[in-house]
Amino acid sequence: MSNSLASASASAAADPSLLEGEYDVFLNFCGKDTRYSFTDYLYTSLDSAGVRTFRDDNELRVGEEIDHELDRAISDSKISIPIFSKNYASRKWCLIELARMVQCLKNGGQMIFPIFYDVDPDVVKHQRRSYEVAFRQHRKRRYDQKVIQEWKNALNKVGQLKGLELKKETGGHEGELVKIIRDKVLEFLKQNIKHEDLDLVGMPSRIEKMEELLNIHSDSVRFIGIYGMGGLGKTTIANLIYNKYQHRFEYHSFLKDVRETESRNGIVHLQKKLLLDICKTKIVDIDDCDVGIKKIKDAVCRKNVLIVLDDVNHKSQIQKLAGSWKWFGSRARIIITTRDEEVLHELECTCKKEGSHPEVYGSYRPDYLDNDESLELFSRQAFMSKSPPEDYYILSKNIVSTAAGLPLVLEVTGSSLYGVTDKELWEEKIKELNNIPPAEVQEKLRLSFDPLNDREKEIFLDIACLFIGEDKTNPCYMWDDCEFYPKNVLKVLVRRSLITVGNDNILRMHDQLRDLGRQIACEGKWNELGRWSRLWDTKKAFEVYTTRQGTEKVEALCLKSYPLKLFDLIFDDSKHANPRHLEGEKFLRLPNLRYLTLDALGPLYGDFKHCLPNLRWLQWRYCMLEFTPTNLHLKNLVILDLSFSHITEQSNLWSQTQMSKKLKVLNLFECNRLRGVHFLSTFSNLERLSVINCEMLCNLDGIEELESLRYLDAACCIHWKHCPIYPG
C-alpha cells in the first residue's frame, strides 16, 4: 500500500493542497489480496456512513521513507485499520505504514483496530507461515536489520491487540464483517466526539445554541452564520458541530480558511475541493468560476449535505460555493463563519428576496468566556489541570484578566507559560501582556484590520488610543470634519466586530483589539516616539513635546496632569498648577496634530504662528486664568473642551478663538468663575453648548443668533435666568 489520498487519490494527486483536514480512519492493506474485494467493500461502507476514510491507491511507491502527505494521513486519523492477509508481510509499504501506526499508538494519539482477513493472529504476532517466508525475503534484499526488527515488533504489538477475525466472527461472510466494523467505528467516533466536546472549555453551551439554530430534525434547508472577532472560537464551534453531525449526512465538506485560500489559490481551488468532497470521484478540471458554480449546483441538487465555509469575508464567496438555498435538499445545513456581520446580513437579504421561509437563515455571535471559564482554559494550557496551583492562583488571575475572555489569547498565553516556574517571568509576562498582545494573537486580529480602508483605519486607531468608553457624539464631529464619514465607518467597524456601540452611544472595544490598535499606532517602533501616530500615554507625550521629537506622523497628543480625582479637585493655583509652561515653538514640529489635550497644564506662551494648523480637537480642562500666547489661530478647531477651568469672561482666550469659525462643540462644564460668554455669535456653526454647573454664569451674549445650535445644557446655572428661544 502507498499514499495518495483517501477515495479521491487519483483526482487529488494533481493538486496536493486539496488534501486538507484530518481523517477518521486510515486503511492499511495489501492491494494484491484485498484491494478490489474486502477493502473496497469496507471503504465504500465507511464512506457512505460519513466516515472520512483514507485509502491509498498508489501501487508504485518507491523508496523507504514516508512522505509528508502519507505521514499526515496516518497521524491525523483517529483509527487505523490494518487488514492482515497472506501476502501482507511481503509488501514493505504495508510494514512501513504499520510501524508508523504503532508509533502513533504509543504517543496516545490513535486507536489501532486490526482485521485478520485470512490469517490467524498468531501468524501475525509471531511471523509464522507466509509471514516467516516474507521476512526471509526481506533479509535477502538486505534491508537494514534495525528496520526489519521494527517491522517485526510492530506486527507483534498489533497481533496482540483485540481485533476481528473473518472466520470466527462471521464464518467467512465478508459483507457481515464489514457491517460490524462500520458500526464499531461509528460508535468509537461518537464517543470520541462527546469526549472532545466536554473537554473544550465553554463549548457545551455554545454547541447547544448552535444545535437550536441548526434544528437538525427540521425538513427545512438552513444557512447558519457564526460571527465575531478573530480568536473568539468560531471555527472551533463549527468544527465540533461538523464532527458531531457529519455521519448523518451522505455528503459533507469542511472548507477551511476560505478568505486565505481564495487569496492564495483562487475561488476555483475551493470549488474543486468542495466537489472532491461531495462527489468522491475524480472531477474534470475547472478553469472558470462559472463552470464551477454550475458543477456545484448539479452536485448538490436536492441532496442533504453538510457544508462549512470557514472564515468567509465576502458575500461572493458564498454565492460561488453555496449559491442559493434552492440548490439543496430539504435537510441540508450550511454553516458560515465570518468576522464581518454584513456578509451574513447580505445573505439574509438574498434569502428573503428568493422567497425563503424565515427558518432558512439564522446567526449566532458567541459570547466571550466568563471569568471561571477563562481561568480553566488558561490552566489547562499552563498547568494541564482545570485550575492553577494555589501559589500561582493570583498570578494566573492577573494574566487571565488581560485576555478579557478571548479564547485565543488564553490558549497562546497559557501554552507559553507551560513549565515556567520562575514567578518573576510570570510577572514580566503580565507587564508585557498589558502593552502588547502575543504575536500569534496580533496576526489573527490583524486579519480584521488589514482589509479596512484608510478612513476606517483612522477611526479604528482613534478609538483604540483615545475614545474607548467615550460618547461617540463629539468624536464624530472631528471625524466628519476630517472627511472620514463616521456614520458609515462606525457601521463597518461594528459589523466586523472591531467595536461595539451601545444604545448609550458609548464606544467600546475588546482589550486585545485596543492593544493591537495601539501597537499599530506606534508602528512597532517603541523607542521612536516621534513616529507614533497617536501618543495616548502622558509620560511619552511629554517626552515627545519637551525633547522636540515630534514629526509630521503625530496626529494626537495627550498632555495631562491630574493632581487629584476629577470631581474632587479644589483649585489652588500655587499648589496644583503644573510649573511647566507650554511653548508655541515646540508645537512647530507637529504640523498634522488634530487632537490635543492639555489638562491641568499651562499657561501657553510664545508665538503660535504656523502652529497647530490642522487641530480639530482641543481639550484643556482645568485651564489656568492666565492666557498669553500670540497668533494662536485655530482655524480648523471643531471641539473645544474647557471644563473645570479658571477662565473668566475677560480671558484672552475668547479673542484668540474668534478665528475658529468651524467650532461645533463648546464644553464649559463647571467653569465656576465664568460670569458670561462673549462673542458666541462668532461661532456661527456651533451645534452643542454645555455650561452645566457654571454657578456664576449670568449671560450668554449672542446665543439667539446661533442658528445651528441643536443642544444646550445649562443645568444648575442658578444666576442665568434668561433662557431664549433660539433658532436651532
ZIFEN-V98515 format. One record per residue. N is the residue number from 1. RES is the residue in one letter. SS is DSSP state (A for helix, B for strand, O for the rest). PHI is phi as a letter, one per 40 degrees, with the letter a starting at -180 (NA if undefined). D_LAST is the distance of its C-alpha to the last C-alpha in Angstrom with 2 decimals. Layout:
[[N/RES/SS/PHI/D_LAST] [N/RES/SS/PHI/D_LAST]]
This chain:
[[1/M/O/NA/83.81] [2/S/O/a/81.11] [3/N/O/a/77.44] [4/S/O/c/75.15] [5/L/O/b/72.56] [6/A/O/e/72.78] [7/S/O/c/73.49] [8/A/O/b/71.66] [9/S/A/d/73.65] [10/A/A/c/74.68] [11/S/A/c/71.24] [12/A/A/c/69.67] [13/A/O/d/72.28] [14/A/O/c/70.70] [15/D/O/a/67.37] [16/P/A/d/67.85] [17/S/A/c/64.14] [18/L/A/c/64.00] [19/L/O/c/66.17] [20/E/O/b/63.38] [21/G/O/g/63.15] [22/E/O/c/65.74] [23/Y/O/b/68.50] [24/D/O/c/69.73] [25/V/B/b/73.38] [26/F/B/b/75.59] [27/L/B/c/78.86] [28/N/B/b/81.84] [29/F/B/a/84.92] [30/C/O/c/87.89] [31/G/A/d/87.14] [32/K/A/c/90.84] [33/D/A/c/91.30] [34/T/A/b/88.15] [35/R/O/d/85.55] [36/Y/O/c/86.17] [37/S/O/b/87.19] [38/F/A/d/86.05] [39/T/A/c/83.27] [40/D/A/c/81.83] [41/Y/A/c/81.95] [42/L/A/c/80.28] [43/Y/A/d/77.51] [44/T/A/c/76.74] [45/S/A/c/76.64] [46/L/A/c/74.31] [47/D/A/c/72.03] [48/S/A/c/71.71] [49/A/O/c/70.82] [50/G/O/g/67.83] [51/V/O/c/69.57] [52/R/O/c/68.72] [53/T/B/b/72.24] [54/F/B/c/73.62] [55/R/B/b/76.84] [56/D/O/c/78.33] [57/D/O/b/79.96] [58/N/O/c/81.10] [59/E/O/c/84.91] [60/L/O/b/85.31] [61/R/O/c/83.66] [62/V/O/b/85.38] [63/G/O/g/85.59] [64/E/O/b/85.40] [65/E/O/b/81.83] [66/I/O/c/79.02] [67/D/O/c/76.15] [68/H/A/c/72.50] [69/E/A/c/71.65] [70/L/A/c/74.71] [71/D/A/c/74.25] [72/R/A/c/70.63] [73/A/A/c/71.73] [74/I/A/c/74.28] [75/S/A/c/72.26] [76/D/A/c/69.10] [77/S/O/c/71.00] [78/K/O/c/71.13] [79/I/B/b/74.65] [80/S/B/b/77.54] [81/I/B/b/80.30] [82/P/B/c/83.53] [83/I/B/b/85.93] [84/F/B/c/89.46] [85/S/O/b/92.04] [86/K/O/c/95.52] [87/N/O/c/94.42] [88/Y/A/d/91.27] [89/A/A/c/92.83] [90/S/A/c/94.19] [91/R/O/c/90.67] [92/K/A/c/89.43] [93/W/A/c/85.76] [94/C/A/c/86.04] [95/L/A/c/87.27] [96/I/A/c/84.69] [97/E/A/c/81.88] [98/L/A/c/83.59] [99/A/A/c/83.84] [100/R/A/c/80.11] [101/M/A/c/79.41] [102/V/A/c/81.53] [103/Q/A/d/79.54] [104/C/A/c/76.32] [105/L/A/c/78.08] [106/K/A/c/79.07] [107/N/O/c/75.52] [108/G/O/g/74.38] [109/G/O/b/72.13] [110/Q/O/a/74.13] [111/M/B/b/76.56] [112/I/B/b/79.78] [113/F/O/b/81.24] [114/P/O/c/84.66] [115/I/B/b/86.34] [116/F/B/c/90.12] [117/Y/O/c/90.73] [118/D/O/b/94.46] [119/V/O/b/95.42] [120/D/O/c/95.90] [121/P/A/d/93.74] [122/D/A/c/96.86] [123/V/A/c/97.35] [124/V/A/c/93.85] [125/K/A/c/94.08] [126/H/A/b/97.48] [127/Q/O/f/97.46] [128/R/O/b/100.56] [129/R/O/f/102.06] [130/S/A/c/99.85] [131/Y/A/c/97.50] [132/E/A/c/100.44] [133/V/A/c/101.59] [134/A/A/c/98.10] [135/F/A/c/97.98] [136/R/A/c/101.43] [137/Q/A/c/100.05] [138/H/A/c/97.00] [139/R/A/c/99.39] [140/K/A/c/101.46] [141/R/O/c/98.35] [142/R/O/g/98.07] [143/Y/O/c/94.61] [144/D/O/d/93.71] [145/Q/A/c/95.35] [146/K/A/c/92.23] [147/V/A/c/90.30] [148/I/A/c/93.05] [149/Q/A/c/93.09] [150/E/A/c/89.29] [151/W/A/c/89.76] [152/K/A/c/92.58] [153/N/A/c/90.54] [154/A/A/c/87.66] [155/L/A/c/90.04] [156/N/A/c/91.56] [157/K/A/c/88.21] [158/V/A/c/86.86] [159/G/A/c/90.27] [160/Q/O/c/89.96] [161/L/O/c/86.58] [162/K/O/c/86.45] [163/G/O/b/86.06] [164/L/B/b/87.33] [165/E/B/b/90.74] [166/L/A/d/91.05] [167/K/A/c/94.57] [168/K/A/c/94.00] [169/E/A/c/90.63] [170/T/A/b/91.17] [171/G/O/g/94.78] [172/G/O/g/93.72] [173/H/O/c/91.13] [174/E/A/c/88.39] [175/G/A/d/85.82] [176/E/A/c/86.02] [177/L/A/c/85.63] [178/V/A/d/82.54] [179/K/A/c/80.91] [180/I/A/c/81.81] [181/I/A/c/80.32] [182/R/A/d/77.11] [183/D/A/c/76.66] [184/K/A/c/77.32] [185/V/A/c/74.85] [186/L/A/c/72.10] [187/E/A/c/72.78] [188/F/A/c/72.69] [189/L/A/c/69.41] [190/K/A/c/67.85] [191/Q/A/c/68.89] [192/N/A/c/67.78] [193/I/A/c/64.27] [194/K/A/c/63.94] [195/H/A/c/65.05] [196/E/A/c/62.54] [197/D/A/c/59.67] [198/L/A/c/60.65] [199/D/A/c/61.12] [200/L/O/c/57.60] [201/V/O/c/55.30] [202/G/O/g/52.45] [203/M/A/c/53.56] [204/P/A/d/54.93] [205/S/A/c/51.56] [206/R/A/c/49.95] [207/I/A/c/52.90] [208/E/A/c/52.65] [209/K/A/c/49.03] [210/M/A/c/50.05] [211/E/A/c/52.99] [212/E/A/c/50.77] [213/L/A/c/48.75] [214/L/A/c/51.92] [215/N/O/f/53.72] [216/I/O/d/56.91] [217/H/O/c/58.76] [218/S/O/c/56.28] [219/D/O/c/57.38] [220/S/O/b/53.99] [221/V/O/d/53.17] [222/R/B/b/50.59] [223/F/B/b/48.36] [224/I/B/b/47.16] [225/G/B/b/44.81] [226/I/B/b/44.79] [227/Y/B/b/41.86] [228/G/O/i/40.67] [229/M/O/c/40.94] [230/G/O/c/44.27] [231/G/O/g/46.92] [232/L/O/c/45.75] [233/G/O/h/49.00] [234/K/A/c/48.01] [235/T/A/c/51.21] [236/T/A/c/53.35] [237/I/A/c/52.12] [238/A/A/c/52.72] [239/N/A/c/56.14] [240/L/A/c/57.21] [241/I/A/c/56.26] [242/Y/A/c/58.10] [243/N/A/c/61.20] [244/K/A/c/61.23] [245/Y/A/b/61.02] [246/Q/A/c/62.39] [247/H/A/c/65.87] [248/R/A/c/64.55] [249/F/O/b/63.64] [250/E/O/c/66.27] [251/Y/B/b/63.95] [252/H/B/a/61.49] [253/S/B/a/59.88] [254/F/B/b/57.73] [255/L/B/c/56.04] [256/K/O/c/55.02] [257/D/O/f/52.43] [258/V/A/d/51.35] [259/R/A/d/48.76] [260/E/A/c/51.30] [261/T/A/c/54.21] [262/E/A/c/52.43] [263/S/A/c/51.39] [264/R/A/c/55.01] [265/N/A/b/57.09] [266/G/O/g/54.94] [267/I/A/c/54.07] [268/V/A/c/57.56] [269/H/A/d/59.04] [270/L/A/c/57.06] [271/Q/A/c/58.10] [272/K/A/c/61.71] [273/K/A/c/61.40] [274/L/A/c/59.95] [275/L/A/c/62.72] [276/L/A/c/65.30] [277/D/A/c/64.25] [278/I/A/c/64.03] [279/C/A/c/67.08] [280/K/O/f/69.33] [281/T/O/b/71.35] [282/K/O/c/71.52] [283/I/O/b/68.78] [284/V/O/c/68.80] [285/D/O/d/66.86] [286/I/O/b/63.28] [287/D/O/b/62.01] [288/D/O/b/59.05] [289/C/A/d/56.03] [290/D/A/c/56.19] [291/V/A/c/59.84] [292/G/A/c/58.93] [293/I/A/c/56.34] [294/K/A/c/58.98] [295/K/A/c/61.59] [296/I/A/c/59.30] [297/K/A/d/58.38] [298/D/A/c/62.11] [299/A/A/c/63.00] [300/V/A/c/60.62] [301/C/O/d/60.98] [302/R/O/f/61.11] [303/K/O/c/62.10] [304/N/O/c/60.89] [305/V/B/b/59.78] [306/L/B/b/57.99] [307/I/B/b/55.96] [308/V/B/b/53.79] [309/L/B/b/51.52] [310/D/B/c/50.70] [311/D/B/g/47.79] [312/V/B/c/46.27] [313/N/O/b/43.32] [314/H/O/a/42.83] [315/K/A/c/43.05] [316/S/A/c/45.71] [317/Q/A/c/48.11] [318/I/A/c/47.98] [319/Q/A/c/48.45] [320/K/A/c/51.49] [321/L/A/b/53.11] [322/A/O/b/52.31] [323/G/O/f/51.05] [324/S/O/b/50.29] [325/W/A/c/51.02] [326/K/A/c/53.26] [327/W/A/c/55.69] [328/F/O/b/56.89] [329/G/O/c/59.13] [330/S/O/c/57.75] [331/R/O/b/58.15] [332/A/O/c/56.78] [333/R/B/b/54.36] [334/I/B/b/52.24] [335/I/B/b/50.51] [336/I/B/b/47.94] [337/T/B/b/46.72] [338/T/B/a/43.73] [339/R/O/c/41.17] [340/D/O/b/38.56] [341/E/A/c/37.22] [342/E/A/c/35.90] [343/V/A/d/39.56] [344/L/A/c/40.18] [345/H/A/c/37.07] [346/E/A/c/38.34] [347/L/A/c/41.77] [348/E/A/c/40.48] [349/C/A/c/38.71] [350/T/A/c/41.97] [351/C/A/c/44.02] [352/K/A/c/41.86] [353/K/A/c/42.08] [354/E/O/c/45.84] [355/G/O/g/45.98] [356/S/O/c/46.92] [357/H/O/c/47.25] [358/P/A/d/44.46] [359/E/A/c/47.14] [360/V/A/c/47.70] [361/Y/B/b/44.82] [362/G/B/a/43.89] [363/S/B/a/42.47] [364/Y/B/a/42.88] [365/R/O/b/41.39] [366/P/O/c/43.99] [367/D/O/c/42.95] [368/Y/O/c/43.78] [369/L/O/c/47.03] [370/D/O/c/46.83] [371/N/A/c/48.47] [372/D/A/c/51.90] [373/E/A/c/51.95] [374/S/A/c/50.84] [375/L/A/c/53.61] [376/E/A/c/56.18] [377/L/A/c/55.32] [378/F/A/c/55.46] [379/S/A/c/58.74] [380/R/A/c/60.32] [381/Q/A/c/59.74] [382/A/A/c/60.58] [383/F/O/b/63.39] [384/M/O/f/64.39] [385/S/O/a/63.80] [386/K/O/c/61.14] [387/S/O/a/60.36] [388/P/O/c/60.83] [389/P/O/d/63.82] [390/E/A/d/63.21] [391/D/A/c/63.35] [392/Y/A/b/60.71] [393/Y/A/c/58.36] [394/I/A/c/55.86] [395/L/A/d/55.89] [396/S/A/c/55.34] [397/K/A/c/52.41] [398/N/A/c/50.79] [399/I/A/c/51.24] [400/V/A/c/50.04] [401/S/A/c/46.78] [402/T/A/c/45.98] [403/A/A/c/46.26] [404/A/O/f/43.55] [405/G/O/g/45.49] [406/L/O/c/45.90] [407/P/A/d/49.48] [408/L/A/d/50.10] [409/V/A/c/49.47] [410/L/A/c/51.72] [411/E/A/c/54.50] [412/V/A/c/54.43] [413/T/A/c/54.26] [414/G/A/c/56.87] [415/S/A/c/59.24] [416/S/A/c/58.94] [417/L/O/b/60.07] [418/Y/O/c/62.93] [419/G/O/g/66.11] [420/V/O/c/64.38] [421/T/O/b/65.83] [422/D/O/c/64.75] [423/K/A/c/61.91] [424/E/A/c/60.83] [425/L/A/c/60.07] [426/W/A/c/57.95] [427/E/A/c/56.00] [428/E/A/c/55.56] [429/K/A/c/54.33] [430/I/A/c/51.64] [431/K/A/c/50.39] [432/E/A/c/50.49] [433/L/A/c/48.57] [434/N/O/c/45.81] [435/N/O/b/45.22] [436/I/O/b/46.51] [437/P/O/c/46.91] [438/P/O/d/50.47] [439/A/A/d/51.21] [440/E/A/c/51.85] [441/V/A/c/48.50] [442/Q/A/d/46.67] [443/E/A/d/48.44] [444/K/A/c/47.41] [445/L/A/c/43.75] [446/R/A/c/43.47] [447/L/A/c/44.24] [448/S/A/c/40.69] [449/F/A/c/39.19] [450/D/O/d/41.25] [451/P/O/c/40.09] [452/L/O/c/36.42] [453/N/O/c/35.10] [454/D/A/c/34.05] [455/R/A/c/30.31] [456/E/A/c/31.18] [457/K/A/c/33.67] [458/E/A/c/31.29] [459/I/A/c/28.78] [460/F/A/d/31.74] [461/L/A/c/33.20] [462/D/A/d/29.97] [463/I/A/c/29.75] [464/A/A/d/33.48] [465/C/A/c/33.48] [466/L/A/b/30.15] [467/F/A/b/27.89] [468/I/O/c/30.17] [469/G/O/g/28.85] [470/E/O/b/25.33] [471/D/B/c/22.05] [472/K/A/c/21.31] [473/T/A/d/17.57] [474/N/A/c/18.10] [475/P/A/d/21.20] [476/C/A/c/19.46] [477/Y/A/c/17.21] [478/M/A/c/20.54] [479/W/A/c/22.39] [480/D/A/c/19.90] [481/D/A/c/20.22] [482/C/O/c/23.98] [483/E/O/g/23.93] [484/F/O/c/25.40] [485/Y/O/f/23.34] [486/P/A/c/22.91] [487/K/A/d/22.05] [488/N/A/c/25.37] [489/V/A/c/27.28] [490/L/A/c/26.50] [491/K/A/c/27.76] [492/V/A/c/30.88] [493/L/A/c/31.52] [494/V/A/c/31.20] [495/R/A/c/33.50] [496/R/O/c/35.97] [497/S/O/g/36.07] [498/L/O/c/35.12] [499/I/O/a/32.18] [500/T/B/b/30.70] [501/V/B/b/27.11] [502/G/O/c/27.12] [503/N/O/c/24.79] [504/D/O/c/23.64] [505/N/O/g/22.43] [506/I/B/c/25.17] [507/L/B/c/27.09] [508/R/B/b/30.82] [509/M/O/a/33.92] [510/H/O/c/37.64] [511/D/A/d/39.49] [512/Q/A/c/41.81] [513/L/A/c/39.06] [514/R/A/d/37.44] [515/D/A/c/40.84] [516/L/A/c/41.33] [517/G/A/d/38.01] [518/R/A/c/38.99] [519/Q/A/c/42.42] [520/I/A/c/40.99] [521/A/A/c/38.67] [522/C/O/c/41.79] [523/E/O/f/43.76] [524/G/O/g/46.61] [525/K/O/b/47.34] [526/W/O/c/47.25] [527/N/O/c/49.08] [528/E/O/b/47.06] [529/L/A/c/43.82] [530/G/A/c/42.67] [531/R/A/c/42.57] [532/W/O/c/40.21] [533/S/O/c/36.82] [534/R/B/b/35.17] [535/L/B/b/36.67] [536/W/O/c/35.33] [537/D/O/c/38.35] [538/T/A/d/38.15] [539/K/A/c/41.88] [540/K/A/c/41.94] [541/A/A/c/38.81] [542/F/A/c/40.51] [543/E/A/c/43.66] [544/V/A/c/41.96] [545/Y/A/c/40.20] [546/T/A/c/43.26] [547/T/O/c/45.81] [548/R/O/f/43.75] [549/Q/O/c/44.23] [550/G/O/d/40.79] [551/T/O/b/40.67] [552/E/O/c/38.26] [553/K/O/c/38.20] [554/V/O/c/36.21] [555/E/O/b/32.51] [556/A/B/a/31.75] [557/L/B/b/33.35] [558/C/B/b/33.08] [559/L/B/b/34.60] [560/K/B/b/34.53] [561/S/O/a/36.71] [562/Y/O/c/36.06] [563/P/O/c/38.92] [564/L/O/b/38.02] [565/K/O/d/35.88] [566/L/A/d/32.16] [567/F/A/c/31.54] [568/D/A/c/35.01] [569/L/O/c/34.72] [570/I/O/b/35.67] [571/F/O/c/35.28] [572/D/O/a/38.55] [573/D/A/d/38.37] [574/S/A/c/42.12] [575/K/A/c/42.45] [576/H/A/b/39.55] [577/A/O/c/38.44] [578/N/O/c/39.51] [579/P/O/c/42.12] [580/R/O/c/41.32] [581/H/O/c/39.23] [582/L/B/b/37.15] [583/E/B/c/38.47] [584/G/A/d/36.58] [585/E/A/d/39.64] [586/K/A/c/39.78] [587/F/A/c/36.45] [588/L/O/c/37.87] [589/R/O/c/39.49] [590/L/O/b/36.18] [591/P/O/c/34.54] [592/N/O/b/32.72] [593/L/O/c/31.24] [594/R/O/b/27.65] [595/Y/B/b/27.48] [596/L/B/a/28.88] [597/T/B/b/29.23] [598/L/B/b/31.04] [599/D/B/d/30.89] [600/A/O/g/33.16] [601/L/O/b/34.61] [602/G/O/h/34.95] [603/P/O/c/34.90] [604/L/B/c/34.21] [605/Y/B/a/36.63] [606/G/O/g/38.05] [607/D/B/c/36.83] [608/F/O/b/34.06] [609/K/O/c/34.43] [610/H/O/g/34.26] [611/C/O/c/33.23] [612/L/O/f/30.45] [613/P/O/c/29.30] [614/N/O/b/27.75] [615/L/O/c/26.23] [616/R/O/b/22.90] [617/W/B/b/23.06] [618/L/B/b/24.39] [619/Q/B/b/25.03] [620/W/O/b/26.88] [621/R/O/c/27.17] [622/Y/O/f/29.67] [623/C/O/c/29.30] [624/M/O/c/31.94] [625/L/O/c/31.57] [626/E/O/c/33.48] [627/F/O/a/31.68] [628/T/O/b/33.97] [629/P/O/c/33.48] [630/T/B/b/33.46] [631/N/O/f/31.81] [632/L/O/c/29.35] [633/H/O/b/27.00] [634/L/O/c/24.77] [635/K/O/c/23.28] [636/N/O/b/22.37] [637/L/O/c/20.96] [638/V/O/b/18.04] [639/I/B/b/18.49] [640/L/B/b/19.79] [641/D/B/b/21.14] [642/L/O/b/23.02] [643/S/O/d/23.55] [644/F/O/g/26.63] [645/S/O/c/27.18] [646/H/O/c/29.13] [647/I/O/d/26.88] [648/T/O/b/26.25] [649/E/O/c/24.21] [650/Q/O/c/27.31] [651/S/O/c/27.48] [652/N/O/c/28.18] [653/L/A/d/25.70] [654/W/A/c/22.78] [655/S/A/c/24.68] [656/Q/A/c/25.70] [657/T/A/c/22.24] [658/Q/A/c/20.88] [659/M/A/c/22.12] [660/S/O/c/19.72] [661/K/O/c/17.26] [662/K/O/c/16.47] [663/L/O/d/15.45] [664/K/O/b/12.96] [665/V/B/b/14.12] [666/L/B/b/15.48] [667/N/B/b/17.64] [668/L/O/b/19.50] [669/F/O/d/21.00] [670/E/O/f/24.00] [671/C/O/c/24.26] [672/N/O/c/26.45] [673/R/O/c/27.52] [674/L/O/c/24.11] [675/R/O/c/23.67] [676/G/B/a/20.72] [677/V/B/b/18.57] [678/H/O/c/18.99] [679/F/O/g/17.58] [680/L/A/d/14.07] [681/S/A/c/13.13] [682/T/A/c/15.60] [683/F/O/c/13.47] [684/S/O/c/11.26] [685/N/O/c/10.69] [686/L/O/c/9.96] [687/E/O/b/8.23] [688/R/B/b/10.32] [689/L/B/b/11.88] [690/S/B/b/14.89] [691/V/O/b/17.12] [692/I/O/d/19.17] [693/N/O/g/22.61] [694/C/O/c/22.22] [695/E/O/c/24.69] [696/M/O/c/25.21] [697/L/O/c/21.61] [698/C/O/b/21.30] [699/N/B/a/18.37] [700/L/B/b/15.39] [701/D/O/c/15.84] [702/G/O/g/13.14] [703/I/A/c/10.13] [704/E/A/c/9.05] [705/E/A/c/9.19] [706/L/O/c/6.95] [707/E/O/c/4.89] [708/S/O/c/5.21] [709/L/O/c/4.73] [710/R/O/b/5.30] [711/Y/B/b/8.31] [712/L/B/b/9.95] [713/D/B/b/13.64] [714/A/O/b/15.67] [715/A/O/d/18.60] [716/C/O/g/21.90] [717/C/O/c/20.71] [718/I/O/c/23.30] [719/H/O/c/23.33] [720/W/O/c/19.68] [721/K/O/c/19.65] [722/H/O/c/16.75] [723/C/O/b/13.50] [724/P/O/c/11.22] [725/I/O/c/8.71] [726/Y/O/b/5.76] [727/P/O/d/3.83] [728/G/O/c/0.00]]
